[in-house]
């Protein structure tokens, strides 16, 4: 019997990946993260297998205990028999280009679990707190068959909200020492958080921070119910109920937020949609992790019942296409020697003020149609 010819390297990698060999997973992640030759073909082969994993993002200021909480969450998921992949994104040094990537040290107690895979990544200057390739590496982990993917990112701020576009459920982790908590909430967290966690909840100020967050959520909940007309004509009973809810929220917005957050996810949603619960944890002692898991499950049930999960994933796919197009356009334009030489020739006119960057950009696009359509040269 004639032996079959050896598989090509890419085919062999895919075969080992399908057989769930750990080295193939690590190699696939490296190829995609570093955008080595063939990474796009690899992602294309894996794409039909993507979509089953639950993606949970954890973000918050430095020192909030995100890695410790992620470790505790992963251990709790493993106790339920679920497999877990962790993508830990660390900031890159603006001086050396390196990153500490110390998450493996903090996650030592789960690092040897065969049902846990930990991948540390550097932002490499990417705004948004996520490495540019994080979504694509998450797709690799999804295709491999992990039940849950935990995405831990660097601190929060107005430029660090990519987690909301990457995860199905976004968990914002704060601590009593976070500083001006109300100002922090104005920095965009109210929009991205599906769950709030006050970690290190045994420290002074934890209850106050939790109440402040709930007050903000309650105020937003009250605003959402104002000015909403009846569907057909004027429903006096609905108006009366709305007025009572508004009055209750005005008197005690924190209590209103707590009650709304405890609602059954299959019930009709509140006027403002999902109301994030505010939970208290002590990650080093694994306190409150069970409640966090329960809240993640309720949010997942809400997304599935409301159609929000499909909407989020459709938006993610659209954004991925946009990202790929932008990356391909940059590569094809700026790796073309003729384009670079043409642009250099426009600089004197720009310096003299006889043309503008906008006119040059339009002219560049107009002359580059064939280059963009041809693809790689």
N, C-alpha and C positions, 0 to 999 in steps of 0.2 A: 504494500500500500504506500503510495507516494505521500510523504508528509506535506501538509499545507504550508505555503510560504509564510514567513514571519510577518506579523502585522506591522504596519507603519507605526512610527512612534505615537502619533496622535490617536490612531485607532486603538493601540495598546493601552494608552492612558484612559481612553473612554471605556474600554472593556474593564480595566481595573477599577475605574470609578463606579461603574455599574455593579461591580462585585463588592462594593463598599470596602475597598482596601484603604486604610487611613493614609498611606503615603500618596496615593493617587489624589485624595482630597487636598492634602497639603500642597502638592505640586500644582493642581488646578487653581488653587487660590493664589499661588505665587505668580502663575502665568497671567491671570486676570489682573491682579493688583498692580503688577509691573508692566502690563500691556505689552507682553512679549509677542513676537510674531505668532500669529494663529490664535490669539486670544479671542478675537471676535468670532472666528469659526467655532471655537470651543463653546462659547456662550450660545451660539446658534443651535448647536447640538443639544445643549442642556435645557434650552428654553421650554420645550414641551413638558418638562418635568417640574417646572416652577409653579408655585401657587398654593401648595398644601401647608407650608409652615406658618406658624403664628409668629409675627415679628413684633417684638416688644422693645421700645426704646427707653433708655434711662439717661437723663441729662440733669445737670445741676451745677452749681458753682464748685470750684476746687475745694476739697476738704469736706464735702458733704457726705462722704462715705459711700459713693456710688459703687466702687469696686466691691466693698464689703457687702453691700446690699445685693449686688448682682450675684455674688458668690452664694449668699444665703438663699436667694431666689432660685438659682440653678440647683442647689441641693434639695430644695423643697420640690421642684419639678421632677428631679430624679427619683425622689421618694414616691412619686406618683407613677413611676415607670416611663416617663417621657424622656426623650433624648434632647440634648441641649447643645446649641452652638453659641459661643460668645464672641462678638466682634468688639474689641476694646480699642477705641480711637484716642490716641494721645496727641497733644500738640507738638508741632515740629519747632525746634530751635531756629530762630531767624538768623543765628550766627553760624551754626555748624550744619544745619539741615537735619540733625539727628533728633531722636525723641527718646524719652526715658523708657517708655514701654514697660512700666513696672507692674502692670496688672497681673502678670503671671506670678509675681512674688506674692501679691495679696490674695491670689486665687489658688494658692498652693494646695490647699486641702481637697480641691476637686479636680486638680490638673491631671491626676492619674486615673480618673474615672473613665473607662472606655466609652461611656455614654455621653461624655462631655468633650467638646472640641473648643479650644481657645485660640483665637487669632488676634494678635496685636497689630494695629496699623497706625501709621503716622499721618497727620493731616497734610503734610507737605505743602503748607501754605494755603490750603483750601479754606475759604471762608465757609461759615455755616457749621463748623465744629465736626464735620464729617470728611474723611478722605474722599477724593473724587471717585475712587473706585469702590467705595464701600457698598453701594447698592449692587454692583455687579458681583462682588464677592458674596454678598448676602444671597444673590440668586444661585451661586454655586452651592452654598450650604443648603439652600432650599431644595435644589435638585438632588442633592445627596440623600435627602430623606429625613433631616432633623425635624422633630416635632415643634421645637421652639427655637427662635433665634433672638438672642438678647444683644441689643446694640447699645453699648455704653459710650457716651461721647463726652468731650471736654465741656467746659463751663457754658453758661447760657448768656444770651444777650441778643440784641437786635440783628446781629449778623450771624447768629448761631442757631437758626431755627430749622435747618435741614432735616432734623430728626423727625419733625412732624410729617414730612413728605416721604420718609423712608419706612416708618413703622406703622403697624396697624393700631397699636396702642402706645401713646407717649406718656411716660411717667416722669414728672419733674420732682427732683429730690432737693429739699432745702433743709437747713439746720437752723437752730435758734440763733447761731452766731452769724447768720447770713448778712446781717446789717440792716439797712433800711428795707424791710420786707415789702412794704407797699410800693416803693420805687422799683424794686425788683419785679413785682407783678406787672408794672406798667411797661416793662421792657419786652413785652410780647408773650410772656408766659401764659397769660390768660387765654391767649388764642391757641397755643399749641398743646396745653396740658389736657390729657384725658383723665389723669389721676395726679393728685398731689400727695407727696410723702414728706412728712416732717421727720427726718431721721435724727438719731441721737436724741430721741424724745424723752430721755430721762434727765436731760439738762434743763437748767432754769430757762424760762422763756419759751419752751416748746408749746405749751398750751396757748400762750398769747399769740404766737405766730400762727398756730392752727386757726384760732378764732379770727385773726385778721384776714386770713385767706378766705375763710367761710363768709365773712362779712362782704368781701369784694364779690364773691360768687353770688351771694344773695342779692346784692344790689344789681348785678347784671341780670339775674333771674327776674327781678321786679321790673326792670326796664324792658325786658323782652315781652312782657305781657301787656304793655301799654300801647294804645292806639291800634289794636287788632280788631277790625270790624267783624260782625257776625257774618256767616257764610251766605245766608239768604235772609235779607231783611234784618231786623233788630231782634236779637234773642235776649230778652230782659233777664231771664234766669242766668244765662251765661255771663251777661254783663255784671250781674250782682255777684256771681261767684268770682269773677275776675277782680272786682273791687275788693272783695273780702281777702283774696289772695294778695293783692297789692298792699292792703292795709297790714296784713300779717307780716309781709316781707319788710315793709317800712318800719314796723315796730321791732322786729327781730330778724334781720336778714341772714344772720349766721344759722339760726334754727331752720329757717326756710330752706337754705342751701343743704343742710344736713338731711332734712326730710326728703328733698328732691333727689339727693344722691343715693338714698336708700331705696328708691322706688324700684319696682320690678322692671327689668329691662324690656319685658314684652308688653308692658302697659303703654298706652299712648304717651309719646314723649312730652316733656315740659315745653312751654312756649319757646324757650331758648335752646331746645334740644337736650343732649346729654349734659348732666350737671356733674362735674368732676368731684368725686369724694375726696376728702382730706384725711389722710391716714397718718398714724403715728407709729414709728418703728424704732427699734434699737437693734440695728443690724448685727452688731458684734455679739449680741445675745440671742439673735434670731427671734426677737419679739416683734409681733405684728406682721411677720412674713406671711402667715396663713391668711390674714385679712387682706393683704395685698394681692395674693393669688386669687382670692375670691373676687376682689374688685376687678382684676384683669379679666376673669371669666365672665363677669356680668357685663363688662364693656364689650367683650367679644359677642355676647348674646345680643346686646343692643345693636351693634353694627350689623349683625346678620339679619335681625328682625326688621331694622329700618332701611336696609339696603345700603347703609353707609360703607360697609366693607367693600362691596363691589365698586362703589364710587371712588373710594380711596385707591383701590388697586388699578382701576381704569386711569385715574389721574397719574398714578405712578408710571404706568406704561407710556402714557403720552409724554411725560417729562423725560423718560428715558430716550424716546425717539428724538426729542429736541436736543438732549445732551449729545447723542451720537452724531446728529447732523452738525452741531456746532463744532464738535471735535474734528469731524472729517473735513469740514470747511477750513478750519485753521491749519490742519495738516497739509491739505492740498494746496492752499495758497502760499503758506510761508515756507514750505519745502521746495517750492518751484523757483529756481534761480532767476528766470525771466521776470516773474512777478516782483521779486525782491529788488531786482535792478530797476524795473520800471518805477517802483515806489521811491527808490533813492533819487531817481531823476525828477521827481515832483517836489523834492524838498526845497530847491531854490525858489520856486514860485510860491510855496507856502511861506518861506521866510520873507519874501518881498510883499506878501499880502495880496498878490494878484489872484490867488485862489484860496480855497478854504479846505479844511479836512473833510468836510461833508461832500464837497464836489469831487475831491480826489477819491473818496470812498465809493461814491456812485460810479465814477469812471472805472475804478478797479473792478467792481462787480460786473460792470458791463463788458469789460474785456476778458473776464475770467470764466465766462459761461462754458466754453468748451473744456477748459481745464477742470471745472467742477463736475461736468457731465462725464468726462473720460474716466475720472477716478484716479487710482494710483498709477503712477508712471514708473 
